[in-house]
Amino acid sequence: MSLQSINPATGQLLKLYPEYSLKKCTVVLESVYQAYLSWQKTPFSVRALKLQRAANELKKRREEFARLMTLEMGKPISQGRSEIDKCALGCEYYVQHARKFLADEIIKSDAVRSYVAYRPLGVVLAVMPWNFPFWQVFRFAAPALMAGNAGVLKHASNVSGCSLAIEDLFRNAGFPEDLFRSILIKSDSIRSIIEHPAVAAITLTGSTPAGKSVASIAGGCLKKTVLELGGSDPYLILSDADLEKSIEICVNARLINSGQSCIAAKRFIFLRSMQKKVEDLFVQKMRLKKMGDPMLETTDVGPQAREDLRDELHQQVMQSIKMGAKLLLGGNSEGPGAYYSPTILTNVRKGMPAYDEELFGPVASLISVGDEQEAIRTANDSSFGLGAAVFTRDKKRGEKIAAQELQAGSCFVNTNVKSDPRLPFGGIKHSGYGRELSSIGIREFVNIKTVYVAK
C-alpha cells in the first residue's frame, strides 16, 4: 500500500510513498526510544545548540520548504514562507528560554531540601494534520526535544513529503539520528503505535472525532495526551467598532490558509441594526481577494487541500442555504483542482451547518442578534472553544468580554486570533485540552517530580 501526495491545485499525482509495515514501525519506535535514553542526559547547552541549528536550517531552506507545502496541500506560497519563519522563531524561543522554564523550583517544607524537578517523559508520538504541515510539528517538537524527550511523527498522509523533510532537517541539524523519526502510516493503523510500550505520551492536532479516538486508545494505556482539535471561532463586532478596519481583519482571518485553520474566524456576530453595513463591507472586501495558483505571489486563496474536503464544505454550504441562509457571495466549487470560491452566508441560524459545525474553508457565516448580551450568548453557543475575538473602540470593555465572558482558550481584542510561541495555545470543550507553546506547553510532556530530602 502507498500514501498519495496529490497537488490540490491541479489534481496531479506528485509522488507515492510506500506505507510502513507494523514491523518497520516497531523498529523505528524502538530506535527512537534508545536515542531518548541518551538524549535525556544531554546538557541544555547541547540541546540548545542543535535546536538553533534546526532554526538556521529552516531559514536556509525556507523557499524549498514553502514550495513543498504549496505543492502538497495548496498553501499560498507567501503564507508558506511565513510559516517557515514562524517555525524558526519557535525554535529560537525555546533555545533561549527552555532552561529557565525547566529549572528546579525550590519549595520550603519540613525537609532539609525540597523542590519540584521537571524531567522528560520519553518518546512523544505526534499525530499531526495537513493544514500547517511544518508549524504544527515544530510547535510540539521544539519544546519536546528541548525538554529531553524524543519524537515520532505520524503526519497526515497527503503531506508525507513534508513529514520526511522535517525528519531530515533534524538529522541535518545534528540531533541524534533516531531521536526524531517519521512513520508513514494511515490513520487506521495508529492504535498499535499508541499502545507500543516505547510511546510515553501523545499529542494530536486534528478533528474532534480523531481526538476522541486517540484519547480513548491512550486512556486505555494510561498515557498522557494533549489535544488541539476543531474550532468555530466567533468574532463579535460591537456597535462601536471601527467597521472598515474590523471587517478587513475579519475577512483576512477567515481566509488565512484558504480558510483551512482551526483558529480561522468562522462566525461573525453583530447587531441587526448593523446588518446592511456589515454585509456590504464583507462582500466588498471578500471580492478583492484573489483565488488562483498558490505558487503566485498575488494569490490570497489557494485550493482546498483535497477534493473530498472541498465537496464536504460545499455540502455544508448548500444545506445551510436549504435551511434558510442567504448566499451573498461565492458558493462555487471550481476546477481543475480543489478550489472553492470565497463565500459569504448571512441570516445564519442555530441548527444550520454554518452555525453548528466547523466549516473548514473560505466560508464566512454572518449572524445578526438583538443586543450585546445575545451576541455573547451566541458566541458561546458552540461545542467548540478554541479561539474568539471582539471588536470595539472601548478596549477596556473588549478586554472584559474577552477575559470574563467568552468561552475559549484564546480570546483577542481588535485583532485576529493567532498562536505565538510566548503564549499558551489550546482550547476547551470539543476543541480539546492541554496547552502548547510558552512555559506551560513545554511542561505538558515532563514528569513534574517532587524531590524531598528529610532532615
Legacy VTK file of the C-alpha trace (Angstrom):
# vtk DataFile Version 3.0
C-alpha trace
ASCII
DATASET POLYDATA
POINTS 455 float
0.000 0.000 0.000
1.116 3.561 -0.721
0.309 7.023 0.565
-0.502 9.526 -2.171
0.730 13.078 -2.423
-1.542 14.948 -4.854
-1.223 18.562 -5.922
-4.641 20.026 -4.994
-4.191 22.912 -7.442
-4.069 20.549 -10.415
-5.244 17.168 -9.176
-1.992 15.621 -10.418
-0.173 12.900 -8.522
3.114 14.167 -7.111
4.509 11.025 -5.537
3.654 7.684 -3.976
5.161 6.853 -0.591
5.256 3.180 0.482
3.318 2.704 3.709
5.392 1.441 6.618
4.656 -2.056 7.851
3.925 -2.660 11.516
7.300 -4.366 11.765
9.094 -1.305 10.360
7.166 0.993 12.715
8.212 -1.167 15.650
11.857 -0.928 14.626
11.526 2.860 14.367
9.864 3.170 17.779
12.497 1.047 19.485
15.292 3.014 17.799
13.774 6.310 18.919
13.459 5.030 22.470
17.135 4.059 22.515
18.067 7.518 21.251
15.955 9.058 24.025
17.843 7.153 26.744
20.997 9.061 25.835
19.340 12.352 24.882
17.625 12.786 28.250
21.061 13.130 29.839
22.307 15.677 27.298
23.003 19.141 28.797
20.688 22.016 27.914
23.576 23.788 26.218
23.991 20.938 23.736
20.246 20.654 23.114
20.056 24.398 22.513
22.948 24.330 20.063
21.248 21.684 17.961
17.850 23.366 18.049
19.464 26.628 16.925
20.970 24.707 14.034
17.458 23.493 13.196
16.286 27.109 13.152
19.175 28.004 10.859
18.305 25.111 8.554
14.714 26.351 8.349
15.905 29.793 7.348
18.354 28.424 4.788
15.794 26.119 3.160
12.829 28.481 3.540
11.927 28.580 -0.150
12.287 24.829 -0.587
10.002 24.030 2.341
7.421 26.666 1.417
7.261 25.282 -2.109
6.851 21.746 -0.774
3.847 22.802 1.335
2.314 24.603 -1.624
2.680 21.530 -3.826
1.349 19.042 -1.287
-1.555 20.938 0.293
-2.046 24.096 -1.763
-0.918 26.739 0.732
-0.317 30.121 -0.949
3.466 30.375 -1.295
3.741 33.669 0.601
1.953 32.099 3.579
4.254 29.080 3.334
7.288 31.314 3.754
5.688 32.940 6.795
5.030 29.502 8.263
8.695 28.533 7.972
9.703 31.836 9.568
7.386 31.067 12.482
8.915 27.617 12.916
12.378 29.156 13.152
11.076 31.703 15.669
9.560 28.909 17.762
12.848 27.023 17.826
14.784 30.102 18.873
12.263 30.892 21.605
12.940 27.556 23.298
16.677 27.832 22.674
16.546 30.997 24.782
14.023 30.003 27.451
13.812 26.206 27.931
16.467 26.012 30.633
14.647 28.660 32.699
11.232 27.045 32.170
12.515 23.663 33.391
14.776 24.819 36.202
14.253 23.177 39.592
11.842 25.113 41.815
12.787 25.218 45.490
9.772 24.738 47.797
10.024 25.419 51.540
8.788 22.490 53.618
9.804 20.366 56.622
12.625 18.871 54.555
16.275 19.822 54.531
15.698 20.429 50.851
12.582 20.001 48.741
11.907 21.070 45.221
9.987 20.418 42.013
12.051 18.957 39.179
10.958 18.787 35.544
12.252 15.669 33.840
11.497 14.234 30.372
8.799 11.624 29.896
10.249 9.746 26.929
9.003 9.273 23.379
6.201 11.632 22.359
4.032 10.498 19.448
2.696 13.414 17.394
-0.370 12.861 15.207
-0.412 15.952 13.016
-2.694 17.465 10.337
-2.000 18.727 6.836
-3.098 22.363 7.144
0.114 23.713 8.715
2.486 20.882 7.811
5.585 22.442 9.401
4.312 24.732 12.163
2.053 22.127 13.792
5.061 19.823 14.049
7.595 22.374 15.285
5.345 23.792 17.984
5.382 20.329 19.584
8.891 19.264 18.591
10.886 22.312 19.688
9.769 22.197 23.347
9.626 18.399 23.484
13.199 17.941 22.280
14.498 20.764 24.471
12.850 19.068 27.464
14.881 15.925 26.734
12.166 13.903 25.024
12.256 12.141 21.657
9.651 12.441 18.910
7.801 10.217 16.468
5.701 11.929 13.813
2.622 10.392 12.240
1.745 13.126 9.742
-1.324 13.391 7.522
-0.963 11.055 4.544
-1.195 13.808 1.920
1.874 15.647 3.293
4.272 12.720 3.551
6.929 14.735 1.730
6.782 17.379 4.462
6.977 14.675 7.111
10.168 13.193 5.731
11.654 16.648 5.121
11.237 17.510 8.809
12.882 14.259 9.869
15.767 15.046 7.527
16.025 18.596 8.877
16.503 17.485 12.477
19.119 14.973 11.401
20.977 17.615 9.383
20.861 19.930 12.407
22.936 17.407 14.340
20.315 15.731 16.503
20.925 12.021 17.138
19.917 10.096 14.020
16.929 8.328 15.558
15.772 10.985 18.024
13.071 12.317 15.686
11.552 9.968 13.146
8.564 9.896 10.835
6.346 6.885 10.309
4.314 6.746 7.102
1.061 5.029 8.012
-2.650 5.655 7.581
-4.833 6.709 10.477
-6.438 3.290 10.861
-3.045 1.892 11.926
-2.497 4.305 14.797
-3.791 2.075 17.628
-0.797 -0.266 17.617
1.591 2.713 17.636
-0.109 4.360 20.631
-0.151 1.061 22.503
3.540 0.337 21.920
5.427 0.487 25.238
8.084 2.823 23.787
5.496 5.616 23.462
5.100 7.649 26.653
2.662 10.354 25.523
0.660 11.559 22.546
-0.078 14.974 21.104
-2.713 15.335 18.405
-3.878 18.254 16.325
-6.889 17.441 14.174
-10.616 16.910 14.149
-12.732 16.325 17.235
-13.591 12.717 16.183
-9.892 11.985 15.684
-9.124 13.447 19.102
-11.782 11.334 20.795
-10.465 8.199 19.129
-6.823 8.810 20.055
-7.707 9.885 23.604
-9.755 6.726 24.072
-6.890 4.481 22.991
-4.343 6.427 25.030
-6.620 6.405 28.065
-6.762 2.649 27.896
-2.972 2.664 28.197
-2.885 5.451 30.812
-0.768 7.642 28.540
-0.753 11.444 28.688
-2.403 13.302 25.798
-2.627 16.884 24.602
-5.374 17.548 22.055
-5.810 20.620 19.846
-8.988 19.989 17.898
-11.519 21.834 15.781
-12.907 25.300 16.248
-15.751 27.511 15.121
-14.276 30.792 16.287
-16.764 33.619 16.893
-15.811 37.215 16.137
-18.036 39.776 17.867
-18.329 43.111 16.079
-19.773 45.512 18.656
-21.811 48.577 17.758
-18.953 50.997 18.456
-16.355 49.104 16.407
-14.457 50.690 13.534
-16.325 48.698 10.893
-13.970 49.324 7.995
-10.911 48.208 9.932
-12.674 45.421 11.835
-14.150 43.740 8.779
-10.857 43.941 6.909
-9.324 41.970 9.786
-12.290 39.586 9.853
-12.062 38.814 6.128
-8.319 38.171 6.334
-8.856 35.992 9.404
-11.476 33.929 7.583
-9.292 33.386 4.517
-5.957 32.602 6.196
-4.585 29.341 4.767
-7.516 29.408 2.295
-9.879 29.132 5.269
-8.326 25.871 6.467
-7.319 26.730 10.013
-8.759 25.671 13.361
-8.412 29.260 14.591
-9.610 30.950 11.429
-12.532 33.290 12.083
-15.712 31.438 11.211
-18.808 33.014 12.814
-19.264 36.794 12.703
-21.777 38.166 15.182
-23.205 41.706 15.178
-26.369 43.694 15.973
-29.252 43.594 13.494
-29.092 47.378 13.166
-25.621 46.921 11.640
-26.531 44.125 9.238
-26.644 46.043 5.945
-23.322 47.819 6.573
-21.636 44.615 7.724
-22.891 42.618 4.741
-21.879 45.290 2.240
-18.379 45.597 3.678
-17.893 41.826 3.829
-18.870 41.436 0.173
-16.753 44.402 -0.875
-13.612 43.207 0.891
-14.054 39.498 0.136
-14.392 40.241 -3.588
-10.963 41.862 -3.583
-9.271 38.612 -2.551
-7.713 36.747 -5.442
-8.158 32.997 -5.747
-5.760 31.157 -8.014
-2.454 29.381 -8.445
-0.905 29.121 -4.959
2.570 29.443 -6.448
1.833 33.030 -7.489
2.788 35.832 -5.113
-0.510 37.629 -5.783
-2.733 34.727 -4.701
-4.710 35.195 -1.499
-6.751 31.976 -1.630
-5.452 28.698 -2.984
-7.238 25.382 -3.420
-8.609 23.285 -0.629
-6.219 20.531 0.392
-8.263 17.707 -1.134
-11.260 17.447 -3.429
-13.263 15.405 -0.908
-12.802 18.163 1.680
-13.904 20.762 -0.870
-17.010 18.701 -1.652
-17.856 18.268 2.031
-17.585 22.026 2.542
-19.915 22.661 -0.396
-22.486 20.269 1.073
-22.422 22.210 4.355
-22.982 25.464 2.460
-25.828 24.057 0.359
-27.530 22.504 3.376
-27.344 25.830 5.239
-28.939 27.617 2.260
-31.639 24.976 2.082
-32.394 25.689 5.746
-32.752 29.437 5.180
-29.288 31.002 4.989
-28.813 33.572 2.237
-25.865 33.383 -0.144
-24.211 36.785 -0.608
-21.084 35.679 -2.448
-19.424 32.568 -3.840
-20.743 29.113 -3.091
-18.969 27.666 -6.114
-16.572 24.783 -6.438
-14.174 25.452 -9.275
-11.686 23.289 -11.141
-9.467 21.794 -12.235
-8.159 21.333 -8.748
-9.883 21.539 -5.382
-10.805 25.229 -5.499
-13.713 26.696 -3.576
-14.540 30.358 -4.050
-14.608 32.745 -1.067
-18.175 32.536 0.219
-20.430 34.604 2.474
-23.603 33.302 4.095
-25.944 35.601 6.013
-29.127 35.018 8.039
-27.298 32.068 9.597
-29.248 30.487 12.439
-28.864 27.718 15.027
-29.428 24.296 13.516
-27.627 25.088 10.259
-24.211 23.564 9.498
-22.885 27.115 9.075
-23.821 27.803 12.716
-23.269 24.477 14.465
-20.375 22.883 12.598
-16.834 23.802 11.719
-16.677 24.979 8.098
-13.078 24.259 7.183
-12.718 26.511 4.172
-13.236 30.087 2.921
-16.851 30.457 4.105
-17.961 33.289 6.406
-21.120 32.843 8.499
-22.827 36.162 9.316
-25.103 36.081 12.367
-27.202 39.050 13.498
-28.516 39.392 17.059
-30.643 41.770 19.130
-28.131 43.072 21.676
-24.665 42.645 23.136
-25.645 40.003 25.688
-27.262 37.917 22.955
-24.066 38.324 20.946
-22.027 36.874 23.822
-24.516 34.030 24.329
-24.382 33.245 20.610
-20.593 33.263 20.615
-20.581 30.736 23.449
-23.386 28.659 21.912
-20.969 26.173 20.389
-19.498 22.793 21.187
-16.113 24.332 20.354
-13.940 26.658 22.415
-10.644 27.284 20.663
-10.483 30.998 19.871
-12.663 34.113 19.876
-12.292 37.819 19.174
-14.172 41.013 19.973
-14.003 44.335 18.126
-14.762 47.614 19.884
-13.304 51.093 20.293
-13.643 50.641 24.065
-10.610 48.479 24.816
-11.461 48.021 28.494
-14.919 46.794 27.575
-13.454 44.486 24.958
-10.910 43.118 27.409
-13.621 42.425 29.993
-15.678 40.487 27.452
-12.602 38.573 26.269
-11.299 37.772 29.746
-14.531 37.084 31.607
-17.327 36.176 29.209
-16.074 34.403 26.081
-15.628 30.649 26.420
-12.436 29.890 24.516
-8.772 29.132 25.107
-7.566 32.243 23.270
-9.544 35.495 23.255
-8.283 38.511 21.332
-9.397 42.152 21.218
-9.372 44.134 17.955
-7.282 41.612 16.034
-7.431 38.067 14.741
-6.696 35.002 16.865
-3.199 33.624 16.312
-0.645 31.410 18.003
2.552 32.864 19.447
5.462 30.886 20.965
5.366 33.195 24.006
1.709 32.462 24.845
-0.082 29.199 25.688
-2.276 27.821 22.934
-5.172 25.352 23.134
-8.895 25.012 23.646
-11.750 23.885 25.853
-14.923 21.883 25.263
-14.719 19.922 21.979
-11.679 21.915 20.932
-9.513 19.761 23.166
-7.408 20.094 26.304
-3.862 20.795 27.341
-1.694 23.617 26.043
1.115 24.042 23.571
3.796 26.769 23.476
5.102 29.064 26.251
6.348 27.754 29.587
3.087 25.851 30.008
3.494 23.960 26.737
6.985 22.678 27.490
5.759 21.337 30.847
2.971 19.234 29.298
5.352 16.406 28.455
7.583 16.236 31.502
7.478 14.394 34.787
6.696 17.103 37.338
8.645 15.414 40.091
8.684 16.203 43.811
12.131 15.715 45.405
12.184 15.668 49.225
15.315 15.270 51.351
14.477 14.556 55.007
16.231 16.162 57.955
LINES 1 456
455 0 1 2 3 4 5 6 7 8 9 10 11 12 13 14 15 16 17 18 19 20 21 22 23 24 25 26 27 28 29 30 31 32 33 34 35 36 37 38 39 40 41 42 43 44 45 46 47 48 49 50 51 52 53 54 55 56 57 58 59 60 61 62 63 64 65 66 67 68 69 70 71 72 73 74 75 76 77 78 79 80 81 82 83 84 85 86 87 88 89 90 91 92 93 94 95 96 97 98 99 100 101 102 103 104 105 106 107 108 109 110 111 112 113 114 115 116 117 118 119 120 121 122 123 124 125 126 127 128 129 130 131 132 133 134 135 136 137 138 139 140 141 142 143 144 145 146 147 148 149 150 151 152 153 154 155 156 157 158 159 160 161 162 163 164 165 166 167 168 169 170 171 172 173 174 175 176 177 178 179 180 181 182 183 184 185 186 187 188 189 190 191 192 193 194 195 196 197 198 199 200 201 202 203 204 205 206 207 208 209 210 211 212 213 214 215 216 217 218 219 220 221 222 223 224 225 226 227 228 229 230 231 232 233 234 235 236 237 238 239 240 241 242 243 244 245 246 247 248 249 250 251 252 253 254 255 256 257 258 259 260 261 262 263 264 265 266 267 268 269 270 271 272 273 274 275 276 277 278 279 280 281 282 283 284 285 286 287 288 289 290 291 292 293 294 295 296 297 298 299 300 301 302 303 304 305 306 307 308 309 310 311 312 313 314 315 316 317 318 319 320 321 322 323 324 325 326 327 328 329 330 331 332 333 334 335 336 337 338 339 340 341 342 343 344 345 346 347 348 349 350 351 352 353 354 355 356 357 358 359 360 361 362 363 364 365 366 367 368 369 370 371 372 373 374 375 376 377 378 379 380 381 382 383 384 385 386 387 388 389 390 391 392 393 394 395 396 397 398 399 400 401 402 403 404 405 406 407 408 409 410 411 412 413 414 415 416 417 418 419 420 421 422 423 424 425 426 427 428 429 430 431 432 433 434 435 436 437 438 439 440 441 442 443 444 445 446 447 448 449 450 451 452 453 454
